[in-house]
Amino acid sequence: MTNSIDGYDIIQIEGLTKRYGEQYVFKNASFNIRSGVTGIVAPNGYGKTTLIEMCAAVRKGYTGRISIYGKAPDQVKDITGFVADKPVFPKNIKVGEYVRIVGEIYGTQPDRELIRLARIDGMLDVRIGNLSAGYLKRLAFLLAVMHSPKVVLADEPFSNVDIVAVRVMQEMIRELNKSGVSFVISSHDLNELVNVADRILIIGDHRLREVSLGDRSKRILEVSSEDDEMLYELLKKHYSVQKKEDCLRVVYTDLKELLRILTTFEKNIIALKVVGEKEGFLNDVYEAISRD
């Protein structure tokens, strides 16, 4: 989790409706996105890319209102950055030359600290067409933040790239967020997204809703026995217990006390597993997505 500058709304979504033919992606959706690092997750086809692209003013054809810092998306391109899922650049130009050209368009000089942070300083003399997918995403991130935007909109930045590129982009997000840059990131990779996000939004039923990251503080024990129904009756007197297909999930604060209660159970305990706080939160999010 980042140490973000947080606490105020940067994007307002009011009565948003978007559809493709007869298929609705959003239907009268209203939601505010706060400063910090916001992750957006949903099954395929639910509108993650559509939402990012509408906020970036590269996709239109919707009704309702999207405003960023009080203005329409196409009026705030000077304070927004956009990272496409599959960034496209001219292949025959060298990385350093292209960075310089984009800098001239923005009226700024390439920031050597940003280049170092993106870890492409060793690739400046390489032609863009020879870059790997990971380096292309790093370059896209660099270009999206060169003009010191207030908010960066990133579509699937962690998909189809190597682990080094993922770690580099996560570090860029953390460092830039510390200086006040907000991020709205869509991703299939919830595991990597949770490493940098302050909050997670789920798209479901054509709307947006937030999953509380406070749930990450849960401590969970998964337990199975010869008679899970009997064990459930014992544990529910003391804990919040959820029945799963092959075990019970018990939310606890004191593991020693929970284990003491388990020793009073008359049947055999078959398996015990302490679920990490992050893993427990991820399970909650996956379940929320599946319910939608």
C-alpha positions in Angstrom: 0.0 0.0 0.0 1.2 3.5 -0.8 1.5 6.5 1.4 -0.8 8.5 -0.8 -2.0 12.1 -0.6 -5.7 11.2 -0.2 -9.0 12.6 0.9 -10.6 14.5 -2.0 -12.5 13.6 -5.1 -10.7 13.9 -8.4 -13.2 12.2 -10.8 -17.0 12.5 -10.6 -19.2 10.1 -12.5 -22.9 11.0 -12.7 -25.6 9.0 -14.4 -23.1 7.3 -16.7 -24.7 5.1 -19.3 -22.6 3.3 -22.0 -23.7 0.4 -24.2 -22.5 -1.5 -27.2 -25.6 -2.3 -29.3 -28.1 -3.7 -26.8 -25.5 -4.7 -24.2 -25.1 -2.2 -21.4 -21.6 -1.7 -19.9 -22.7 1.1 -17.5 -26.3 2.0 -16.7 -27.0 5.2 -14.8 -23.8 4.7 -12.8 -22.7 7.4 -10.3 -19.5 7.3 -8.3 -16.7 9.5 -7.2 -13.0 8.5 -7.4 -10.8 9.9 -4.7 -7.2 10.9 -4.9 -4.5 8.3 -4.2 -4.2 5.0 -6.1 -7.5 3.4 -7.2 -7.7 -0.1 -8.7 -10.5 -1.2 -10.9 -11.3 -4.9 -11.3 -14.1 -6.9 -13.0 -14.5 -9.9 -15.2 -13.7 -9.6 -18.9 -16.3 -7.5 -20.8 -17.6 -5.6 -17.8 -16.1 -2.2 -18.8 -12.7 -1.7 -17.2 -11.0 -0.6 -20.4 -14.1 1.4 -21.4 -14.1 3.3 -18.2 -10.4 4.1 -18.3 -10.7 5.2 -22.0 -13.7 7.4 -21.3 -11.9 9.1 -18.5 -8.9 9.6 -20.8 -11.2 11.1 -23.5 -10.2 8.4 -26.1 -13.6 6.8 -26.1 -16.9 8.6 -26.3 -20.5 7.8 -27.2 -21.9 7.7 -23.7 -24.6 9.7 -21.8 -24.2 11.1 -18.3 -21.3 13.0 -17.1 -17.6 12.3 -16.3 -15.6 15.2 -14.9 -12.0 15.3 -13.8 -11.2 18.2 -11.4 -14.5 19.6 -12.4 -13.9 19.6 -16.2 -14.7 17.3 -19.0 -12.0 14.7 -19.8 -11.1 16.3 -23.2 -10.5 19.6 -21.3 -7.9 18.3 -18.8 -5.4 16.5 -21.0 -2.7 18.8 -19.7 -3.1 17.4 -16.2 -3.9 13.7 -17.1 -1.7 10.9 -18.4 -2.9 7.8 -20.2 -1.2 4.4 -20.4 -2.9 2.1 -23.0 -3.1 -1.7 -22.5 -1.2 -2.2 -25.8 0.8 1.0 -26.4 1.8 1.8 -30.0 4.9 3.7 -30.9 6.9 4.3 -34.1 9.2 1.3 -34.4 12.2 2.8 -36.2 13.0 5.7 -33.9 15.3 5.3 -30.9 13.9 5.5 -27.4 15.9 8.5 -26.4 14.9 10.4 -29.6 11.2 9.7 -29.0 11.3 10.7 -25.4 12.9 14.0 -26.5 10.2 14.6 -29.2 7.4 13.9 -26.7 9.1 16.3 -24.2 9.1 19.0 -26.9 5.4 18.5 -27.5 4.8 18.9 -23.8 7.2 21.8 -23.6 9.4 20.0 -21.1 12.8 18.4 -20.9 13.1 14.7 -20.3 13.5 14.2 -16.5 16.6 12.1 -16.0 15.3 11.0 -12.6 12.1 9.7 -14.2 14.1 7.9 -16.9 16.2 6.3 -14.1 13.0 5.4 -12.2 11.6 3.7 -15.4 14.9 2.0 -15.8 15.2 2.6 -19.5 18.3 4.7 -19.2 20.3 1.8 -20.7 17.8 1.5 -23.7 17.9 5.1 -25.0 19.9 4.2 -28.1 17.7 1.1 -28.9 15.0 1.4 -31.6 11.5 1.1 -30.1 10.7 -1.8 -32.5 13.3 -3.9 -30.7 11.9 -3.3 -27.2 10.2 -6.1 -25.2 6.6 -5.8 -24.0 7.9 -4.9 -20.6 10.1 -2.1 -21.8 7.2 -0.8 -24.0 5.0 -0.5 -20.9 7.8 1.2 -19.0 8.2 3.6 -21.8 4.4 4.2 -21.9 4.5 5.0 -18.2 7.4 7.4 -18.6 5.7 9.3 -21.4 2.4 9.4 -19.4 4.0 11.3 -16.5 6.6 13.5 -18.3 4.3 16.5 -18.2 3.7 16.2 -14.4 0.0 15.3 -14.5 -2.2 15.2 -11.5 -3.8 11.9 -12.4 -2.6 9.0 -14.5 -5.2 6.6 -16.1 -3.6 3.2 -16.8 -5.3 0.2 -18.5 -3.9 -3.2 -17.7 -0.3 -2.1 -17.0 0.7 -5.4 -15.4 -0.6 -7.7 -18.1 1.6 -9.7 -20.4 4.9 -8.2 -19.1 7.8 -9.7 -17.1 8.0 -9.5 -13.4 10.8 -6.9 -13.6 8.6 -4.5 -15.5 5.8 -5.0 -13.0 8.1 -4.1 -10.1 9.4 -1.1 -12.0 5.9 0.2 -12.7 4.8 -0.4 -9.1 7.8 1.6 -7.8 7.0 4.4 -10.2 3.4 4.5 -8.9 4.6 4.6 -5.3 7.2 7.3 -5.8 5.0 9.5 -8.0 2.0 9.1 -5.7 4.1 10.3 -2.8 4.6 13.6 -4.7 0.8 13.9 -5.3 0.1 12.1 -8.5 -3.1 10.0 -8.4 -3.5 6.8 -10.4 -6.6 5.0 -11.6 -5.5 1.5 -12.7 -7.6 -1.3 -14.3 -6.1 -4.7 -14.0 -6.8 -8.4 -14.3 -3.9 -9.1 -11.9 -5.5 -8.4 -8.6 -2.6 -9.7 -6.7 -0.2 -7.1 -8.2 -2.8 -4.3 -8.0 -3.4 -4.7 -4.3 0.3 -4.2 -3.7 -0.1 -0.5 -4.8 -3.8 0.4 -4.4 -5.4 2.4 -1.7 -8.8 1.1 -2.7 -10.4 -1.4 -5.1 -13.5 -0.7 -7.2 -15.5 -3.5 -8.6 -17.7 -3.1 -11.7 -20.8 -5.2 -11.4 -24.5 -4.8 -12.4 -23.4 -2.0 -14.7 -22.2 0.1 -11.7 -19.1 0.8 -9.6 -18.8 0.0 -5.9 -15.8 0.0 -3.5 -14.5 -3.0 -1.6 -13.1 -1.8 1.7 -9.4 -2.4 2.1 -10.1 -2.5 5.8 -11.0 -6.1 5.1 -7.3 -6.7 4.6 -6.7 -6.6 8.3 -8.7 -9.8 8.8 -6.9 -12.8 10.2 -8.4 -16.0 8.8 -8.0 -19.6 9.7 -9.2 -22.3 7.3 -10.1 -25.5 9.1 -11.7 -28.8 8.1 -12.7 -31.8 10.2 -14.6 -35.1 10.2 -17.8 -33.2 10.8 -17.7 -29.6 9.6 -21.3 -29.0 10.4 -20.7 -29.8 14.1 -17.5 -27.8 14.1 -19.5 -24.8 12.6 -22.0 -25.0 15.5 -19.1 -24.8 18.0 -17.2 -22.0 16.3 -20.1 -19.7 15.4 -20.7 -19.1 19.2 -17.3 -17.3 19.3 -16.4 -16.2 15.8 -17.5 -15.1 12.4 -17.5 -18.3 10.4 -18.0 -18.8 6.7 -18.8 -22.2 5.2 -16.7 -23.2 2.2 -16.9 -26.2 0.0 -14.1 -28.0 1.7 -13.5 -26.1 4.9 -14.7 -23.4 7.3 -13.1 -19.9 7.2 -12.8 -18.4 10.7 -12.1 -14.7 11.3 -10.1 -14.3 14.5 -7.9 -11.9 16.5 -6.2 -14.3 18.9 -4.9 -17.5 17.3 -4.0 -19.1 20.6 -7.5 -18.8 21.9 -9.0 -20.1 18.6 -6.7 -23.2 18.8 -7.7 -23.7 22.4 -11.3 -23.9 21.4 -10.5 -26.3 18.6 -8.9 -28.6 21.2 -12.3 -29.0 22.8 -13.8 -30.3 19.6 -14.8 -34.0 19.9 -14.1 -35.0 16.3 -10.7 -35.1 14.5 -9.4 -31.9 12.9 -8.2 -32.8 9.4 -6.5 -29.7 8.2 -5.6 -26.2 9.5 -4.3 -23.3 7.4 -3.6 -19.7 8.4 -4.5 -17.4 5.5 -2.4 -14.3 5.1 -4.1 -11.0 5.5 -3.5 -10.2 1.8 -4.7 -13.6 0.7 -7.8 -13.2 2.8 -8.6 -9.9 1.3 -8.0 -11.2 -2.2 -10.4 -14.1 -1.5 -13.0 -11.6 -0.4 -12.6 -9.6 -3.6 -12.8 -12.6 -5.8 -16.0 -13.7 -4.1 -17.4 -10.2 -4.5 -16.6 -10.3 -8.3 -18.1 -13.8 -8.7 -21.3 -12.7 -6.9 -21.7 -9.9 -9.6 
